[in-house]
Amino acid sequence: MKKPLVSVIIPTYNRLGPLSELVESLSRQTLQDFEIIIVNDRGERVDRIPILYPELHIKQITPSQKLHHVGCRNEGLAHAEGTFIMLCDDDDFVVPDHVERMVSAIQDADFVYTDVEMVDFIADNGVRYPQSRTIFAYELDRELIRKFNPYISSGSMYRKEIHKRIGSFDEEVHNYWDWDFFLQVINNGFTVKKLPVASTIYAFTPNGGNISAELNERRQVYLQRFSDKHQLGSLSQENFWTMMEHPFVKSKRAQSKIVWDGKPVIYRGL
């Protein structure tokens, strides 16, 4: 069998509905040269998804022990056959031309990412409807990246060979694995490109509905570990929502194109 061009790595835990939306959005892609690697972190079964989407190349992996979200991404990497890796959280999704846009953009780069729409969803009979939509778009600026994290990993794509130089995702920094990965890519001289289009739809609830919103003492330990690793000094503990209110971050806002029509993603078997 021909190896896929892209490996889409999705860690998941007890989010069958949103995960199904993501897979549905992948089934609608204008470029279909990819495999989907779902790493189920000992949560509810997701066997129905490959059955409902037989036309997609889906690998379903259930580790022998709980790995948590960073470990699941590393497990996905171990099974990835694509030249490029695309990362996705299990509660996000992408617009129909996202993969094609990313593959085109990465031809003269090592790492590409887009702006995103941060969406607070409300669910009704298994369907998520947008309650609020906020653009998350910031300049690709080294000073900004050393103080705050302007990178959302969902929907981003990079050459798998990057890991040969910087290793796997760092599980020791936990919540900050994505910021850590982004910094390492930049610090190692890889070519990074940001696309000014919000083609990734990122589920984010400001009141703490996901781990990206949580602020607590345990997370502070991971932040300090991350800061020490990169010699960043004292960093304030933020989530994406609180970060956006800082004057310095506001000064780095960038223009972006909105491409999602706002319609809910209705997946098969609903």
C-alpha positions as CSV (number, residue, x, y, z in Angstrom):
1,M,0.0,0.0,0.0
2,K,1.3,3.5,-0.9
3,K,2.4,5.5,2.1
4,P,0.2,8.5,3.0
5,L,1.5,12.0,2.4
6,V,0.2,13.2,5.8
7,S,-0.3,11.5,9.2
8,V,-3.1,13.2,11.3
9,I,-2.4,12.4,14.9
10,I,-5.4,12.7,17.3
11,P,-5.2,11.9,21.0
12,T,-8.6,11.3,22.5
13,Y,-10.3,10.6,25.8
14,N,-14.1,10.3,26.3
15,R,-15.0,12.8,23.5
16,L,-16.7,10.5,21.0
17,G,-19.1,13.2,19.7
18,P,-16.5,15.9,19.0
19,L,-14.0,13.3,17.8
20,S,-16.6,12.2,15.3
21,E,-17.0,15.8,14.1
22,L,-13.3,16.1,13.5
23,V,-13.3,12.8,11.5
24,E,-16.3,14.1,9.5
25,S,-14.4,17.3,8.7
26,L,-11.4,15.2,7.5
27,S,-13.7,13.2,5.3
28,R,-14.7,16.4,3.6
29,Q,-11.1,17.5,2.7
30,T,-10.4,18.5,-0.8
31,L,-7.1,16.6,-0.5
32,Q,-7.4,13.1,0.8
33,D,-3.8,11.8,0.8
34,F,-3.6,11.2,4.6
35,E,-3.9,8.6,7.3
36,I,-5.7,9.3,10.6
37,I,-4.1,8.0,13.8
38,I,-6.5,8.0,16.7
39,V,-4.8,7.2,20.1
40,N,-7.5,6.4,22.6
41,D,-6.1,7.1,26.1
42,R,-8.0,4.3,27.8
43,G,-11.4,6.1,27.4
44,E,-14.7,5.1,25.9
45,R,-14.5,2.9,22.8
46,V,-14.2,4.7,19.4
47,D,-14.5,1.5,17.3
48,R,-17.6,2.9,15.5
49,I,-15.7,5.7,13.8
50,P,-13.7,3.5,11.3
51,I,-16.9,1.5,10.6
52,L,-18.8,4.7,9.8
53,Y,-15.9,6.1,7.6
54,P,-14.6,3.1,5.7
55,E,-13.2,5.2,2.9
56,L,-10.7,6.8,5.3
57,H,-7.4,5.2,6.3
58,I,-7.9,5.1,10.1
59,K,-5.5,3.6,12.6
60,Q,-7.0,3.1,16.0
61,I,-4.5,2.6,18.8
62,T,-5.3,1.9,22.5
63,P,-2.1,1.9,24.6
64,S,-1.7,-0.8,27.3
65,Q,-1.6,2.0,30.0
66,K,-2.9,5.5,30.3
67,L,-0.4,7.9,28.6
68,H,-2.2,11.3,29.0
69,H,-2.4,13.7,26.1
70,V,1.3,14.3,25.4
71,G,2.2,10.6,25.6
72,C,-0.6,9.8,23.2
73,R,0.9,12.2,20.7
74,N,4.2,10.4,21.0
75,E,2.5,7.1,20.6
76,G,0.9,8.4,17.4
77,L,4.2,9.5,16.1
78,A,5.6,6.0,16.5
79,H,2.9,4.7,14.1
80,A,3.0,7.6,11.6
81,E,4.0,6.8,8.1
82,G,3.4,10.2,6.4
83,T,6.1,12.7,5.3
84,F,4.2,15.3,7.1
85,I,2.5,15.3,10.5
86,M,-0.7,17.2,11.2
87,L,-1.8,17.6,14.8
88,C,-5.4,17.8,16.0
89,D,-7.1,17.9,19.3
90,D,-10.1,15.6,19.5
91,D,-12.6,18.4,20.1
92,D,-11.5,20.7,17.2
93,F,-12.1,20.4,13.5
94,V,-10.9,22.0,10.2
95,V,-12.6,23.5,7.2
96,P,-12.7,21.4,3.9
97,D,-9.7,22.9,2.1
98,H,-7.4,23.0,5.2
99,V,-5.2,20.0,4.4
100,E,-4.7,21.1,0.8
101,R,-3.8,24.6,1.9
102,M,-1.3,23.3,4.4
103,V,0.3,20.8,2.0
104,S,0.7,23.6,-0.6
105,A,2.2,26.0,2.0
106,I,4.7,23.5,3.4
107,Q,6.4,22.8,0.1
108,D,9.0,25.6,0.9
109,A,8.8,25.4,4.7
110,D,9.4,22.9,7.5
111,F,6.5,23.9,9.7
112,V,3.2,25.7,8.9
113,Y,0.3,26.8,11.1
114,T,-2.8,28.8,10.7
115,D,-4.7,31.3,12.7
116,V,-7.8,29.7,14.5
117,E,-11.3,30.6,15.5
118,M,-11.7,30.0,19.2
119,V,-15.3,28.9,19.6
120,D,-17.5,28.4,22.7
121,F,-19.9,25.7,21.7
122,I,-23.3,24.7,23.1
123,A,-24.5,21.2,22.5
124,D,-28.1,20.2,21.6
125,N,-29.0,16.5,20.9
126,G,-25.4,15.6,20.1
127,V,-24.8,18.6,17.8
128,R,-22.5,21.5,18.8
129,Y,-23.5,25.0,17.8
130,P,-21.3,28.1,18.1
131,Q,-22.2,30.3,21.0
132,S,-19.4,32.8,20.5
133,R,-16.5,33.0,18.0
134,T,-13.2,34.8,18.5
135,I,-10.2,35.1,16.1
136,F,-6.9,34.1,17.5
137,A,-4.3,35.6,15.2
138,Y,-0.9,37.0,16.1
139,E,2.3,37.9,14.4
140,L,5.1,35.3,14.1
141,D,7.3,37.3,16.5
142,R,10.2,35.9,18.5
143,E,9.8,38.3,21.4
144,L,6.1,37.4,21.7
145,I,6.9,33.7,21.6
146,R,9.3,34.0,24.5
147,K,6.7,35.6,26.7
148,F,3.4,34.1,25.6
149,N,2.3,31.3,23.4
150,P,0.7,32.5,20.2
151,Y,0.6,29.0,18.7
152,I,-2.3,26.6,18.8
153,S,-1.2,23.2,17.6
154,S,-4.5,21.9,16.2
155,G,-4.4,22.0,12.4
156,S,-0.6,22.7,12.3
157,M,1.6,20.7,10.0
158,Y,5.3,20.0,9.9
159,R,7.9,17.6,8.4
160,K,8.2,14.4,10.4
161,E,12.0,14.5,10.1
162,I,11.9,17.5,12.5
163,H,11.7,14.9,15.3
164,K,15.1,13.5,14.3
165,R,16.7,16.7,15.5
166,I,14.6,17.7,18.5
167,G,13.2,14.4,19.7
168,S,9.6,13.6,20.7
169,F,7.2,15.9,22.5
170,D,8.3,16.6,26.0
171,E,6.0,14.9,28.5
172,E,7.7,16.6,31.4
173,V,6.3,20.0,30.6
174,H,2.8,18.6,30.2
175,N,0.4,21.5,29.5
176,Y,3.2,23.4,27.8
177,W,4.2,20.7,25.3
178,D,3.0,22.7,22.3
179,W,4.8,25.9,23.3
180,D,7.9,23.9,24.0
181,F,7.7,22.2,20.6
182,F,7.1,25.5,18.8
183,L,10.1,27.1,20.5
184,Q,12.4,24.2,19.7
185,V,11.4,24.3,16.1
186,I,12.2,28.0,15.9
187,N,15.4,27.8,17.9
188,N,16.7,25.0,15.7
189,G,16.5,27.0,12.6
190,F,13.6,25.3,10.8
191,T,11.6,27.4,8.4
192,V,8.3,28.4,10.0
193,K,5.4,29.9,8.1
194,K,2.1,31.2,9.5
195,L,-0.9,31.4,7.2
196,P,-3.3,34.4,7.8
197,V,-6.5,32.3,7.6
198,A,-8.6,30.8,10.4
199,S,-9.1,27.4,8.9
200,T,-8.9,25.6,12.2
201,I,-11.9,25.7,14.6
202,Y,-10.7,25.4,18.2
203,A,-13.1,24.6,20.9
204,F,-12.4,26.8,23.9
205,T,-14.6,27.6,26.9
206,P,-13.3,30.5,29.0
207,N,-14.7,29.1,32.2
208,G,-12.5,26.1,32.2
209,G,-14.2,23.5,30.0
210,N,-10.9,22.2,28.7
211,I,-7.3,21.8,30.0
212,S,-6.1,24.8,28.1
213,A,-8.3,27.0,30.3
214,E,-7.2,25.6,33.7
215,L,-4.9,27.7,35.9
216,N,-3.7,26.0,39.1
217,E,-0.7,25.2,41.3
218,R,0.1,22.0,39.4
219,R,0.2,23.8,36.1
220,Q,2.6,26.4,37.7
221,V,5.1,23.5,38.3
222,Y,5.0,22.6,34.6
223,L,5.3,26.3,33.6
224,Q,8.4,26.7,35.7
225,R,9.9,23.5,34.3
226,F,9.2,24.8,30.8
227,S,10.7,28.2,31.6
228,D,13.9,26.8,33.1
229,K,14.3,24.5,30.0
230,H,14.3,27.6,27.7
231,Q,15.8,30.1,30.2
232,L,12.8,32.4,29.9
233,G,12.8,33.8,33.4
234,S,9.6,34.5,35.2
235,L,6.4,33.8,33.2
236,S,2.9,34.5,34.3
237,Q,0.5,31.5,34.2
238,E,-2.1,32.2,31.5
239,N,-4.7,30.5,29.3
240,F,-5.3,31.6,25.8
241,W,-8.3,33.7,26.9
242,T,-6.4,35.7,29.7
243,M,-3.3,36.0,27.5
244,M,-5.3,37.8,24.8
245,E,-6.0,40.7,27.3
246,H,-2.4,41.6,27.8
247,P,-1.4,44.9,26.1
248,F,1.7,43.5,24.6
249,V,-0.2,40.6,23.1
250,K,-2.8,42.9,21.8
251,S,-0.1,44.9,20.1
252,K,0.9,41.8,18.1
253,R,-2.6,41.0,16.8
254,A,-2.7,40.2,13.1
255,Q,-5.3,40.3,10.3
256,S,-6.8,37.0,9.4
257,K,-9.4,35.6,7.0
258,I,-12.5,34.0,8.4
259,V,-13.4,30.9,6.3
260,W,-15.8,28.8,8.4
261,D,-19.4,29.3,7.6
262,G,-20.5,28.7,11.2
263,K,-22.6,25.6,10.3
264,P,-22.4,22.7,12.7
265,V,-20.6,19.5,11.6
266,I,-23.1,16.7,11.4
267,Y,-21.3,13.4,11.6
268,R,-22.4,10.0,10.4
269,G,-24.4,7.8,12.8
270,L,-25.8,10.8,14.8
